[in-house]
Amino acid sequence: MATIRIETVADAATGQVFAEVYRDEFPEPIMKSAAAFTSDDDLVEQVVEMLRTHFPDHFPFVEDPTIGV
């Protein structure tokens, strides 16, 4: 099992927020986003929405907006 951690970091130059993605115990991020988010909450909301879109819950009684049901 892999552990993936997403950290939000403020960019002092722009005042915006970017994400750093870490895997397991690697000390360096495996991926960074651009400083394109207005706040930690904005970044979290967009990451959660992306995950919901790409990894939807297909339990039979859950509405799935990716298939219109």
Secondary structure, DSSP 8 states (H G I E B T S, - for coil): ---EEEEEEE-TTTS-EEEEEEETT-SS-SEE--S-BSSHHHHHHHHHHHHHHHS----TTS--TTTT-
